[in-house]
Amino acid sequence: MKDLNDFNEFMKKVDYLVRINPTTIRPPLSQLGKPSIKSSYKFLSKEKARQALLELPKEEVERLYDEEIKRQIAQSEAEEKARYFNQSYCDADFYHWGRQAYWTIEEGIILILGKDPRKVDWEKIKQYAHVSSFVRKFEEIRELAKRYVSCEQLTSSLTPGIFLAWVQRMDYPLPEKLQEVVNALGIQIADWQKLYDQAIELLNEKDKIIQMLEFRCERLKADYEVLKKNPHQMDEESDNYAPELDAANIIYRAIINNSDKSIPFKKHAVKLTNKLYPKFSEEAKKRITAVINTIKGKNGGRERNI
């Protein structure tokens, strides 16, 4: 099995050398490795190139393959270095950008990659995505950030501190100079996840308050409809006016709308009754507090569970 695997690997290397175009192998393959190589080379068909390679010793094919890989890497690096966005005039001015109130997501990504957003942007460089390591890295971070924007954990524009905190959490390196400028200006590189969690907590608390107010509003509307159907109970000029019921209703609403957690409900009711209706008899006051008492018990309130 090992011999078969070795053979398969060897044939892959031969196929690669043939596939990259026999003319790039320069001299006729039968002459490779010999000291005299002419400056003009004869074209070989793929069939002849394959045959010539198979006639060479295995070590020679290995050497040719390794050299070709190195040549491809060197050529790729040279081409990458020559591209416009890798020239010094595209380097980021961290002092300028570090003082900005906010960055767009794209500006932030370009900056952490060390480039100037005024000279480098996605539309200009996306054509190099299949050949440039810089553009591939830009695309990788851009796609990741877009997903965080989609689920509202990032915004399309955000402060330098928030963006850099997110970058750190995503485990991407930051230019030291950019960090220094942002920190020197007193812009906190805050924990992005913590700030996000706090924002969610505040939003949830806000929703609870809104729900509570909506519930109270509905109750007031319902009470209003009841009063419209029975207006005489709360009309002091009416023969059917019930002063204790009117007082109980007023005190109950006052407690519900301005609850004091520091004292029990019944004690609060007694306090308000004495304050608002001092001329009522003690028996009347007891009846009022018993009627509005929400605490389960025998002295008013809801019945005990049996």
FENWOWO-V646688 format. One record per residue. N is the residue number from 0. RES is the residue in three letters. PHI is phi in whole degrees, 0 to 359 (NA if undefined). PSI is psi in whole degrees, -180 to 180 (none if undefined). OMEGA is omega in whole degrees, -180 to 180 (NA if undefined). Layout:
BEGIN
N&RES&PHI&PSI&OMEGA + N&RES&PHI&PSI&OMEGA
END
This chain:
BEGIN
0&MET&NA&-41&180 + 1&LYS&299&-43&179 + 2&ASP&298&-39&-180 + 3&LEU&294&-42&178 + 4&ASN&297&-42&179 + 5&ASP&297&-40&179 + 6&PHE&295&-43&179 + 7&ASN&299&-42&178 + 8&GLU&296&-41&179 + 9&PHE&298&-43&-179 + 10&MET&291&-31&176 + 11&LYS&297&-40&180 + 12&LYS&291&-39&176 + 13&VAL&297&-47&180 + 14&ASP&301&-39&180 + 15&TYR&296&-46&-179 + 16&LEU&297&-35&178 + 17&VAL&287&-41&-175 + 18&ARG&294&-33&-176 + 19&ILE&289&-4&176 + 20&ASN&105&113&-178 + 21&PRO&304&-26&-179 + 22&THR&292&-26&-180 + 23&THR&284&-12&178 + 24&ILE&281&-6&173 + 25&ARG&73&-97&-175 + 26&PRO&284&165&171 + 27&PRO&307&137&-172 + 28&LEU&299&-25&179 + 29&SER&292&-19&-179 + 30&GLN&262&-7&-178 + 31&LEU&297&140&180 + 32&GLY&90&-12&179 + 33&LYS&272&150&-174 + 34&PRO&295&-30&-177 + 35&SER&262&113&178 + 36&ILE&233&125&-178 + 37&LYS&281&161&-177 + 38&SER&281&-21&177 + 39&SER&251&135&-173 + 40&TYR&240&147&-179 + 41&LYS&272&135&179 + 42&PHE&292&138&176 + 43&LEU&245&138&173 + 44&SER&289&162&-179 + 45&LYS&298&-36&-180 + 46&GLU&295&-44&180 + 47&LYS&290&-35&179 + 48&ALA&296&-44&178 + 49&ARG&298&-44&-179 + 50&GLN&297&-43&-179 + 51&ALA&296&-40&179 + 52&LEU&295&-40&-178 + 53&LEU&290&-19&178 + 54&GLU&278&-15&-180 + 55&LEU&280&155&173 + 56&PRO&299&151&-179 + 57&LYS&303&-40&-178 + 58&GLU&297&-35&-180 + 59&GLU&290&-40&177 + 60&VAL&296&-41&178 + 61&GLU&300&-43&-180 + 62&ARG&296&-44&179 + 63&LEU&299&-42&-179 + 64&TYR&296&-48&-180 + 65&ASP&299&-42&180 + 66&GLU&295&-40&-179 + 67&GLU&293&-40&178 + 68&ILE&298&-45&179 + 69&LYS&298&-41&180 + 70&ARG&296&-42&179 + 71&GLN&297&-42&179 + 72&ILE&296&-46&180 + 73&ALA&298&-40&179 + 74&GLN&294&-41&179 + 75&SER&296&-42&179 + 76&GLU&294&-39&179 + 77&ALA&294&-42&179 + 78&GLU&294&-40&179 + 79&GLU&296&-44&-180 + 80&LYS&296&-30&-176 + 81&ALA&278&-15&-178 + 82&ARG&294&150&-170 + 83&TYR&301&-38&-175 + 84&PHE&288&-9&176 + 85&ASN&259&11&177 + 86&GLN&274&157&-175 + 87&SER&297&-28&-179 + 88&TYR&289&-9&176 + 89&CYS&260&2&179 + 90&ASP&295&147&-176 + 91&ALA&288&142&170 + 92&ASP&265&89&-174 + 93&PHE&297&-34&-179 + 94&TYR&296&-42&179 + 95&HIS&296&-50&-174 + 96&TRP&283&-28&179 + 97&GLY&294&-22&-179 + 98&ARG&270&-5&-177 + 99&GLN&289&146&-179 + 100&ALA&292&-32&179 + 101&TYR&208&162&173 + 102&TRP&236&151&165 + 103&THR&282&164&178 + 104&ILE&304&-45&-177 + 105&GLU&295&-42&178 + 106&GLU&299&-43&180 + 107&GLY&299&-42&-180 + 108&ILE&296&-45&179 + 109&ILE&300&-39&-179 + 110&LEU&293&-44&-179 + 111&ILE&291&-17&174 + 112&LEU&269&4&172 + 113&GLY&86&14&-177 + 114&LYS&247&165&-179 + 115&ASP&268&118&-179 + 116&PRO&299&-19&178 + 117&ARG&284&-15&-176 + 118&LYS&241&-19&-178 + 119&VAL&233&127&174 + 120&ASP&213&167&-172 + 121&TRP&301&-43&-177 + 122&GLU&299&-33&-179 + 123&LYS&281&-29&-171 + 124&ILE&250&-8&-175 + 125&LYS&299&-24&180 + 126&GLN&294&-18&-179 + 127&TYR&264&8&-173 + 128&ALA&301&-30&-177 + 129&HIS&276&-10&-177 + 130&VAL&233&-15&-173 + 131&SER&251&126&178 + 132&SER&294&-35&178 + 133&PHE&297&-47&-178 + 134&VAL&292&-37&178 + 135&ARG&297&-41&178 + 136&LYS&295&-42&177 + 137&PHE&301&-47&-178 + 138&GLU&296&-39&-180 + 139&GLU&300&-50&-178 + 140&ILE&291&-37&180 + 141&ARG&298&-46&180 + 142&GLU&295&-39&178 + 143&LEU&296&-46&-179 + 144&ALA&296&-38&179 + 145&LYS&300&-37&179 + 146&ARG&292&-38&178 + 147&TYR&291&-33&175 + 148&VAL&292&-40&-178 + 149&SER&298&-36&179 + 150&CYS&263&17&172 + 151&GLU&62&30&172 + 152&GLN&265&-10&170 + 153&LEU&223&159&173 + 154&THR&248&160&-177 + 155&SER&295&-26&174 + 156&SER&232&134&-176 + 157&LEU&205&163&-177 + 158&THR&291&153&179 + 159&PRO&306&-42&-178 + 160&GLY&298&-44&-180 + 161&ILE&295&-44&-178 + 162&PHE&295&-44&-179 + 163&LEU&295&-34&177 + 164&ALA&295&-41&177 + 165&TRP&296&-42&180 + 166&VAL&299&-43&178 + 167&GLN&298&-41&-180 + 168&ARG&294&-32&177 + 169&MET&281&-1&175 + 170&ASP&69&34&172 + 171&TYR&262&145&180 + 172&PRO&289&150&178 + 173&LEU&246&141&174 + 174&PRO&298&127&-177 + 175&GLU&302&-40&-178 + 176&LYS&295&-38&179 + 177&LEU&295&-42&177 + 178&GLN&300&-44&-178 + 179&GLU&299&-44&-179 + 180&VAL&296&-47&-179 + 181&VAL&297&-44&179 + 182&ASN&293&-38&-179 + 183&ALA&296&-29&179 + 184&LEU&276&3&178 + 185&GLY&78&17&178 + 186&ILE&273&117&-175 + 187&GLN&285&127&171 + 188&ILE&275&84&-170 + 189&ALA&280&160&177 + 190&ASP&294&108&-175 + 191&TRP&301&-46&-177 + 192&GLN&295&-39&180 + 193&LYS&295&-44&178 + 194&LEU&297&-39&179 + 195&TYR&296&-45&179 + 196&ASP&298&-40&179 + 197&GLN&296&-40&179 + 198&ALA&296&-42&178 + 199&ILE&297&-41&179 + 200&GLU&298&-43&179 + 201&LEU&295&-40&178 + 202&LEU&295&-40&178 + 203&ASN&295&-40&179 + 204&GLU&295&-40&178 + 205&LYS&299&-43&-180 + 206&ASP&297&-38&179 + 207&LYS&296&-43&180 + 208&ILE&297&-43&179 + 209&ILE&298&-43&179 + 210&GLN&297&-40&179 + 211&MET&296&-44&180 + 212&LEU&294&-38&177 + 213&GLU&296&-38&179 + 214&PHE&295&-44&179 + 215&ARG&296&-39&179 + 216&CYS&298&-43&179 + 217&GLU&296&-38&178 + 218&ARG&295&-42&179 + 219&LEU&296&-39&178 + 220&LYS&297&-43&179 + 221&ALA&297&-44&179 + 222&ASP&298&-38&179 + 223&TYR&297&-41&178 + 224&GLU&296&-38&178 + 225&VAL&295&-43&180 + 226&LEU&295&-34&178 + 227&LYS&295&-34&-180 + 228&LYS&281&-24&-179 + 229&ASN&229&62&-173 + 230&PRO&292&-27&-172 + 231&HIS&289&-22&-180 + 232&GLN&295&-27&-178 + 233&MET&248&10&-180 + 234&ASP&260&111&-175 + 235&GLU&297&-21&-180 + 236&GLU&275&-11&-176 + 237&SER&277&150&176 + 238&ASP&292&-21&-178 + 239&ASN&266&8&-178 + 240&TYR&299&130&180 + 241&ALA&246&96&-174 + 242&PRO&299&-40&-179 + 243&GLU&293&-39&178 + 244&LEU&295&-41&178 + 245&ASP&298&-45&180 + 246&ALA&297&-43&180 + 247&ALA&299&-41&180 + 248&ASN&296&-44&-179 + 249&ILE&296&-46&-179 + 250&ILE&294&-42&-180 + 251&TYR&299&-46&180 + 252&ARG&296&-39&-180 + 253&ALA&298&-40&-179 + 254&ILE&289&-45&-178 + 255&ILE&297&-43&-177 + 256&ASN&281&-20&180 + 257&ASN&223&59&-175 + 258&SER&294&141&178 + 259&ASP&246&104&-176 + 260&LYS&291&-13&-176 + 261&SER&282&-17&180 + 262&ILE&230&152&180 + 263&PRO&298&157&-178 + 264&PHE&302&-48&-176 + 265&LYS&296&-41&179 + 266&LYS&296&-38&177 + 267&HIS&297&-40&180 + 268&ALA&295&-42&179 + 269&VAL&297&-43&-179 + 270&LYS&299&-46&-180 + 271&LEU&290&-38&179 + 272&THR&298&-45&179 + 273&ASN&296&-34&-178 + 274&LYS&284&-43&-174 + 275&LEU&272&-29&-176 + 276&TYR&229&63&-177 + 277&PRO&294&-22&-177 + 278&LYS&275&-11&177 + 279&PHE&293&149&177 + 280&SER&291&162&179 + 281&GLU&297&-35&178 + 282&GLU&295&-40&179 + 283&ALA&295&-41&179 + 284&LYS&298&-40&179 + 285&LYS&295&-40&179 + 286&ARG&297&-42&-180 + 287&ILE&298&-49&-179 + 288&THR&294&-31&178 + 289&ALA&290&-38&-178 + 290&VAL&294&-43&-175 + 291&ILE&268&-4&-178 + 292&ASN&296&121&-180 + 293&THR&268&-5&-179 + 294&ILE&277&131&-179 + 295&LYS&298&135&179 + 296&GLY&167&176&-176 + 297&LYS&279&-23&180 + 298&ASN&268&66&-179 + 299&GLY&89&-177&179 + 300&GLY&77&-172&-179 + 301&ARG&285&157&179 + 302&GLU&290&152&176 + 303&ARG&290&148&174 + 304&ASN&288&134&-179 + 305&ILE&259&none&NA
END
